[in-house]
Amino acid sequence: MKVNQIETPALILDLDRMESNIAAMQDLARQNGIAMRPHYKSHKCPWIAQRQIEAGAKGITCAKLGEAEDLIEAGFRDVLIANQITDRAKLARLAWLAHRCRLGVCVDEEKNIADLEQAAALAGATIYCLIEYEVGMKRCGVETKEEFLRLAKIIEGCPHLAYDGIQAYAGNLAHMADADARLVASRDVDVRLAELIGFLRERGLPAATVSGVSTGTAAYKRSGVYTEMQPGSYVFMDGAYGALGLGFQNALFVLSEVVSLKKDRIVADAGLKCFGIDQGLPVLAGRETAAADMSEEHIRLSLPGHGCKIGDKIRFIPGHGCTTVNLYDKIHLFRRDEAVGIAEVVSRGKSW
């Protein structure tokens, strides 16, 4: 079956490009002397996560407990939830999951640590804790070395928790358009982290793990600071990251059909319900400068001399791959022009 025979709108994935992206990021990690822990939220697909493990990743990062449950059910044995889990019912689920794999979670305050210890004790499990350090996101995380040390000591005193180190994800730098400014800001984060690492080591609580780094900053030498990195979007790329010239290839597309046209424009059957547009509108592959506007069910392109006809299949690069994937139940896989299979988006909608 040819890829253009797939009914539209459909999410399609070029396997050759995806595999090239996975290999390239794994090589970057190897060159920098750090481990890969790619982020599941970008694809929400255990089949793709397994390809990343086979390429050399040590484990998988995810965003939510529901994603972790799917990963562990699929057989993954090293999972980090790179966020805080505070709800008591979720903590009970988390603790029982910790029987089945090496399960990590982020913390940034004392009560959450106490609740985690209680849940782990009831389950008879061990939960690994990374303390989140605020490095510019202005979201979660402790803001001083002293507060970090205080929480590390509390975790060390909990029989069912393991102090594992530092979560330091500077996602605010990921899409900085100026590459030089992005590099300088990343090095500033490295300096702050190095200071924290030295501070903890001097006080007898060294950080075994320092986790972070995004697709947008993965190419920079990490100066021996990070032990693992958590890029996600590199596996697919998208319009927002593509504008940065990072060297990865657009592998993910929305396949759409031309349903109406005039001399200077075309209308296709993929609208707002088919794309995550929080980081920009989709663009037509190969004609990226074509102006677009969208409604719920359609996208209209200003395209003088387009040469299209009704029924033609065209491919769009999503503005944001992560939020686009979350709109689909499945991804159609292809090599060159042949459709070769389907990967289920198992964790679609798992925002809890």
TIDO-194767 format. One record per residue (C-alpha): residue in one letter; y, z, x. Coordinates in nm, 4 decimals, always signed. Layout:
   aa         py         pz         px
    A          Y          Z          X
...
! end
This chain:
   aa         py         pz         px
    M    +0.0000    +0.0000    +0.0000
    K    +0.3438    -0.0897    +0.1291
    V    +0.6056    +0.1838    +0.1375
    N    +0.8350    -0.0283    -0.0802
    Q    +0.5714    -0.0215    -0.3563
    I    +0.6251    +0.3546    -0.4057
    E    +0.7952    +0.4379    -0.7375
    T    +1.1502    +0.5572    -0.6954
    P    +1.3318    +0.7799    -0.6367
    A    +1.0923    +0.9131    -0.3712
    L    +1.1144    +1.1164    -0.0528
    I    +0.9595    +0.9209    +0.2350
    L    +0.8875    +1.0204    +0.5945
    D    +0.8452    +0.7943    +0.8968
    L    +0.5593    +0.9622    +1.0850
    D    +0.6250    +0.7824    +1.4140
    R    +0.9825    +0.9111    +1.4190
    M    +0.8823    +1.2613    +1.3080
    E    +0.6218    +1.2855    +1.5822
    S    +0.8740    +1.1618    +1.8386
    N    +1.1220    +1.4297    +1.7253
    I    +0.8600    +1.7048    +1.7448
    A    +0.7557    +1.5987    +2.0953
    A    +1.1172    +1.5716    +2.2134
    M    +1.2117    +1.9216    +2.0935
    Q    +0.8939    +2.0701    +2.2383
    D    +0.9841    +1.9106    +2.5717
    L    +1.3350    +2.0610    +2.5530
    A    +1.1858    +2.4054    +2.4992
    R    +0.9467    +2.3556    +2.7883
    Q    +1.2243    +2.2414    +3.0204
    N    +1.4298    +2.5479    +2.9264
    G    +1.1337    +2.7798    +2.9795
    I    +1.1315    +2.9184    +2.6266
    A    +0.8867    +2.9082    +2.3373
    M    +0.9212    +2.7083    +2.0169
    R    +0.9204    +2.8828    +1.6800
    P    +1.0445    +2.6023    +1.4500
    H    +1.2004    +2.6820    +1.1151
    Y    +0.9910    +2.6132    +0.8058
    K    +1.2875    +2.6018    +0.5658
    S    +1.3662    +2.2464    +0.6756
    H    +1.0422    +2.0979    +0.5424
    K    +0.8634    +2.3752    +0.3445
    C    +0.5401    +2.1905    +0.4173
    P    +0.2403    +2.3584    +0.5894
    W    +0.1057    +2.0177    +0.6928
    I    +0.4185    +1.9539    +0.9002
    A    +0.4194    +2.3098    +1.0353
    Q    +0.0655    +2.2517    +1.1599
    R    +0.1823    +1.9383    +1.3444
    Q    +0.4442    +2.1554    +1.5163
    I    +0.1834    +2.4138    +1.6179
    E    -0.0441    +2.1406    +1.7528
    A    +0.2476    +2.0134    +1.9628
    G    +0.2839    +2.3550    +2.1265
    A    +0.4871    +2.5859    +1.9014
    K    +0.3887    +2.9535    +1.9348
    G    +0.4509    +3.0334    +1.5685
    I    +0.6684    +2.9518    +1.2698
    T    +1.0015    +3.0877    +1.1484
    C    +1.0702    +3.1017    +0.7755
    A    +1.3542    +3.2196    +0.5552
    K    +1.1913    +3.4023    +0.2653
    L    +0.8886    +3.6150    +0.1808
    G    +0.7581    +3.3464    -0.0566
    E    +0.7560    +3.0972    +0.2303
    A    +0.5718    +3.3459    +0.4516
    E    +0.3073    +3.3921    +0.1826
    D    +0.2492    +3.0176    +0.1692
    L    +0.2246    +2.9914    +0.5474
    I    -0.0188    +3.2803    +0.5777
    E    -0.2294    +3.1491    +0.2899
    A    -0.2455    +2.8191    +0.4806
    G    -0.3828    +2.9988    +0.7859
    F    -0.0821    +3.0525    +1.0134
    R    -0.1176    +3.3642    +1.2260
    D    +0.2271    +3.4174    +1.3818
    V    +0.5139    +3.4164    +1.1311
    L    +0.8703    +3.5456    +1.1532
    I    +1.0866    +3.5950    +0.8443
    A    +1.4300    +3.5514    +1.0006
    N    +1.6045    +3.7549    +0.7321
    Q    +1.6121    +4.1029    +0.5855
    I    +1.3635    +4.2036    +0.3133
    T    +1.4946    +4.5036    +0.1174
    D    +1.3460    +4.5003    -0.2343
    R    +1.0677    +4.7617    -0.2650
    A    +0.8261    +4.5312    -0.4452
    K    +0.8763    +4.2680    -0.1776
    L    +0.8276    +4.5274    +0.0951
    A    +0.4864    +4.6105    -0.0508
    R    +0.3900    +4.2409    -0.0452
    L    +0.5234    +4.2118    +0.3085
    A    +0.3166    +4.5054    +0.4300
    W    -0.0081    +4.3673    +0.2873
    L    +0.0657    +4.0273    +0.4409
    A    +0.0965    +4.2018    +0.7772
    H    -0.2804    +4.2639    +0.7642
    R    -0.3389    +3.8896    +0.7876
    C    -0.1174    +3.7814    +1.0754
    R    +0.1396    +3.8903    +1.3299
    L    +0.4295    +3.9201    +1.0868
    G    +0.7880    +3.9771    +1.1927
    V    +1.1020    +4.0518    +0.9955
    C    +1.4697    +4.1127    +1.0738
    V    +1.6526    +4.4405    +1.0184
    D    +2.0119    +4.5567    +1.0608
    E    +2.0351    +4.9005    +0.8981
    E    +1.8575    +5.2362    +0.8945
    K    +1.7468    +5.2647    +0.5312
    N    +1.5699    +4.9300    +0.5431
    I    +1.3792    +5.0480    +0.8499
    A    +1.2709    +5.3639    +0.6685
    D    +1.1569    +5.1626    +0.3664
    L    +0.9643    +4.9208    +0.5906
    E    +0.7880    +5.2115    +0.7610
    Q    +0.6909    +5.3631    +0.4261
    A    +0.5508    +5.0327    +0.2980
    A    +0.3619    +4.9652    +0.6211
    A    +0.2197    +5.3172    +0.6244
    L    +0.0896    +5.2826    +0.2681
    A    -0.0729    +4.9512    +0.3594
    G    -0.2018    +5.0733    +0.6945
    A    -0.0367    +4.7763    +0.8660
    T    +0.2033    +4.7060    +1.1533
    I    +0.5230    +4.5075    +1.0965
    Y    +0.7156    +4.3644    +1.3918
    C    +1.0924    +4.4125    +1.3742
    L    +1.3672    +4.2073    +1.5333
    I    +1.7063    +4.3721    +1.5103
    E    +1.9647    +4.1127    +1.4128
    Y    +2.2706    +4.0974    +1.6375
    E    +2.5941    +3.9512    +1.5010
    V    +2.6819    +3.6580    +1.7292
    G    +2.9342    +3.4720    +1.5148
    M    +2.7717    +3.3937    +1.1788
    K    +2.9594    +3.6849    +1.0152
    R    +2.6656    +3.7297    +0.7808
    C    +2.4021    +3.9842    +0.8793
    G    +2.3472    +4.1848    +1.1955
    V    +2.4746    +4.4866    +1.3871
    E    +2.8006    +4.4372    +1.5734
    T    +2.7781    +4.6730    +1.8720
    K    +2.5293    +4.7405    +2.1518
    E    +2.5344    +5.1084    +2.0621
    E    +2.4338    +5.0479    +1.7003
    F    +2.1591    +4.8136    +1.8164
    L    +2.0231    +5.0816    +2.0493
    R    +2.0338    +5.3437    +1.7743
    L    +1.8241    +5.1268    +1.5421
    A    +1.5830    +5.0368    +1.8227
    K    +1.5188    +5.4054    +1.8851
    I    +1.4544    +5.4627    +1.5138
    I    +1.2007    +5.1780    +1.5054
    E    +1.0329    +5.3131    +1.8195
    G    +0.9805    +5.6386    +1.6310
    C    +0.8052    +5.4676    +1.3377
    P    +0.4234    +5.4637    +1.3763
    H    +0.3770    +5.1492    +1.1660
    L    +0.6662    +4.9415    +1.2997
    A    +0.6937    +4.7658    +1.6352
    Y    +1.0306    +4.7099    +1.8004
    D    +1.0089    +4.3468    +1.9088
    G    +1.3585    +4.2596    +2.0254
    I    +1.6621    +4.0603    +1.9152
    Q    +1.7385    +3.8059    +1.6433
    A    +2.0528    +3.6168    +1.7478
    Y    +2.0992    +3.2967    +1.5513
    A    +2.4420    +3.1372    +1.5996
    G    +2.4094    +2.8864    +1.3172
    N    +2.7876    +2.8668    +1.2936
    L    +2.7820    +2.6552    +1.6105
    A    +2.5146    +2.4110    +1.4974
    H    +2.7437    +2.1458    +1.3479
    M    +3.0511    +2.1768    +1.5689
    A    +3.1650    +1.8172    +1.6098
    D    +3.3115    +1.8640    +1.9593
    A    +3.0126    +1.8751    +2.1954
    D    +3.2109    +2.0394    +2.4761
    A    +3.3398    +2.3123    +2.2440
    R    +2.9854    +2.3646    +2.1121
    L    +2.8569    +2.4099    +2.4669
    V    +3.1329    +2.6572    +2.5592
    A    +3.0773    +2.8604    +2.2421
    S    +2.7003    +2.8653    +2.3030
    R    +2.7519    +2.9952    +2.6552
    D    +2.9814    +3.2662    +2.5205
    V    +2.6968    +3.3775    +2.2920
    D    +2.4598    +3.3758    +2.5905
    V    +2.6964    +3.6026    +2.7828
    R    +2.7120    +3.8505    +2.4942
    L    +2.3347    +3.8469    +2.4639
    A    +2.2852    +3.8956    +2.8369
    E    +2.5089    +4.2022    +2.8184
    L    +2.3018    +4.3432    +2.5310
    I    +1.9746    +4.2685    +2.7091
    G    +2.0939    +4.4485    +3.0237
    F    +2.2252    +4.7415    +2.8209
    L    +1.8879    +4.7872    +2.6479
    R    +1.6881    +4.7486    +2.9678
    E    +1.8945    +5.0149    +3.1430
    R    +1.8166    +5.2541    +2.8571
    G    +1.4439    +5.1947    +2.8556
    L    +1.4211    +4.9721    +2.5471
    P    +1.3965    +4.6145    +2.6792
    A    +1.3800    +4.3309    +2.4282
    A    +1.0452    +4.1522    +2.4514
    T    +1.1717    +3.8768    +2.2226
    V    +1.5143    +3.7154    +2.1955
    S    +1.5011    +3.4597    +1.9151
    G    +1.7568    +3.2081    +1.7890
    V    +1.8990    +2.8621    +1.8752
    S    +1.9523    +2.5746    +1.6302
    T    +1.8951    +2.1999    +1.6434
    G    +2.2605    +2.1525    +1.7369
    T    +2.2423    +2.3758    +2.0456
    A    +1.8804    +2.3337    +2.1561
    A    +1.9582    +2.0986    +2.4447
    Y    +2.1694    +2.3533    +2.6341
    K    +2.0224    +2.5536    +2.9194
    R    +1.9784    +2.9063    +2.7913
    S    +2.0345    +3.0919    +3.1229
    G    +1.7167    +3.2957    +3.0827
    V    +1.8538    +3.4685    +2.7728
    Y    +1.6414    +3.3446    +2.4831
    T    +1.2627    +3.3707    +2.4868
    E    +1.2114    +3.1476    +2.1800
    M    +1.4113    +2.9083    +1.9653
    Q    +1.4161    +2.8351    +1.5921
    P    +1.5399    +2.4770    +1.5326
    G    +1.4479    +2.3217    +1.2001
    S    +1.6378    +2.0041    +1.1123
    Y    +1.5341    +1.8161    +1.4269
    V    +1.1995    +1.7300    +1.2676
    F    +1.3719    +1.5035    +1.0107
    M    +1.7391    +1.4827    +1.1097
    D    +2.0002    +1.4006    +0.8454
    G    +2.3495    +1.2639    +0.8089
    A    +2.5253    +1.5821    +0.9198
    Y    +2.3248    +1.6260    +1.2382
    G    +2.3034    +1.2524    +1.3004
    A    +2.6800    +1.2443    +1.3474
    L    +2.6453    +1.4698    +1.6550
    G    +2.4399    +1.2233    +1.8612
    L    +2.1697    +1.4725    +1.9562
    G    +1.9084    +1.2134    +2.0487
    F    +1.6664    +1.2714    +1.7607
    Q    +1.5837    +1.0022    +1.5059
    N    +1.6370    +0.9965    +1.1311
    A    +1.2816    +1.0195    +0.9983
    L    +1.3399    +1.1312    +0.6386
    F    +1.4741    +0.9004    +0.3678
    V    +1.5102    +0.8812    -0.0055
    L    +1.3674    +0.5531    -0.1267
    S    +1.5683    +0.4099    -0.4174
    E    +1.5701    +0.0916    -0.6242
    V    +1.8666    -0.1350    -0.6961
    V    +1.9070    -0.1327    -1.0747
    S    +2.2440    -0.3034    -1.1178
    L    +2.4871    -0.5021    -0.9063
    K    +2.8094    -0.6947    -0.8853
    K    +2.9497    -0.9084    -0.6035
    D    +3.1127    -0.6113    -0.4331
    R    +2.8830    -0.3222    -0.5229
    I    +2.5291    -0.2125    -0.5962
    V    +2.3925    +0.0705    -0.8100
    A    +2.0631    +0.2432    -0.7246
    D    +1.8483    +0.4927    -0.9150
    A    +1.8893    +0.8023    -0.6933
    G    +2.1694    +1.0361    -0.7990
    L    +2.2824    +1.3926    -0.7467
    K    +1.9440    +1.5249    -0.8618
    C    +1.7822    +1.3549    -0.5615
    F    +1.9983    +1.4772    -0.2717
    G    +2.1318    +1.7957    -0.1210
    I    +2.4999    +1.7129    -0.0734
    D    +2.6278    +2.0475    +0.0590
    Q    +2.6763    +1.8913    +0.4044
    G    +2.7821    +1.5456    +0.2915
    L    +2.6823    +1.2516    +0.0754
    P    +2.3798    +1.0376    +0.1619
    V    +2.4357    +0.7125    +0.3492
    L    +2.2557    +0.3805    +0.3244
    A    +2.0289    +0.3338    +0.6259
    G    +2.1608    +0.0479    +0.8361
    R    +2.4870    +0.0291    +0.6400
    E    +2.6093    +0.3857    +0.7035
    T    +2.9793    +0.3034    +0.6545
    A    +2.9349    +0.1808    +0.2945
    A    +3.1464    +0.3985    +0.0635
    A    +2.9406    +0.5819    -0.1992
    D    +2.9982    +0.7806    -0.5144
    M    +2.7372    +0.9527    -0.7241
    S    +2.6485    +1.0693    -1.0738
    E    +2.3420    +1.2628    -1.1847
    E    +2.1043    +0.9648    -1.1907
    H    +2.2799    +0.6935    -0.9883
    I    +2.4482    +0.6184    -0.6591
    R    +2.7055    +0.3394    -0.6406
    L    +2.7867    +0.1686    -0.3126
    S    +3.0902    -0.0472    -0.2364
    L    +2.9176    -0.3240    -0.0443
    P    +3.0869    -0.6672    -0.0461
    G    +2.8452    -0.9435    +0.0496
    H    +2.5481    -0.7107    +0.0060
    G    +2.2869    -0.9831    -0.0493
    C    +2.0772    -0.7519    -0.2696
    K    +1.8951    -0.8350    -0.5904
    I    +1.7711    -0.6222    -0.8789
    G    +1.4489    -0.4456    -0.7832
    D    +1.5166    -0.4270    -0.4093
    K    +1.4122    -0.0988    -0.2462
    I    +1.6687    +0.0630    -0.0173
    R    +1.6596    +0.3775    +0.1969
    F    +1.9160    +0.6561    +0.2076
    I    +1.9611    +0.9153    +0.4813
    P    +2.0308    +1.2535    +0.3145
    G    +2.3480    +1.4355    +0.4124
    H    +2.1431    +1.7568    +0.4407
    G    +1.7688    +1.7273    +0.4827
    C    +1.6755    +2.0908    +0.4113
    T    +1.8311    +2.1081    +0.0659
    T    +1.7104    +1.7567    -0.0154
    V    +1.3459    +1.8413    +0.0571
    N    +1.3720    +2.1405    -0.1755
    L    +1.4235    +1.8979    -0.4670
    Y    +1.0851    +1.7278    -0.4272
    D    +0.7211    +1.8201    -0.4863
    K    +0.5856    +1.5761    -0.2300
    I    +0.6755    +1.3633    +0.0699
    H    +0.5299    +1.0147    +0.1023
    L    +0.4174    +0.9483    +0.4601
    F    +0.4417    +0.6056    +0.6192
    R    +0.3979    +0.4257    +0.9503
    R    +0.5997    +0.1112    +0.9937
    D    +0.5808    -0.0331    +0.6405
    E    +0.2452    +0.1114    +0.5340
    A    +0.2216    +0.4167    +0.3067
    V    -0.0495    +0.6340    +0.4634
    G    -0.0555    +0.9584    +0.2641
    I    +0.1282    +1.2373    +0.0870
    A    +0.2288    +1.5831    +0.2107
    E    +0.2877    +1.8503    -0.0518
    V    +0.6119    +2.0483    -0.0352
    V    +0.4164    +2.3674    -0.0994
    S    +0.7135    +2.6023    -0.0736
    R    +0.9562    +2.4021    -0.2836
    G    +1.1857    +2.6416    -0.4672
    K    +1.0579    +2.9503    -0.2820
    S    +1.3969    +3.1182    -0.2588
    W    +1.2585    +3.4682    -0.3130
! end
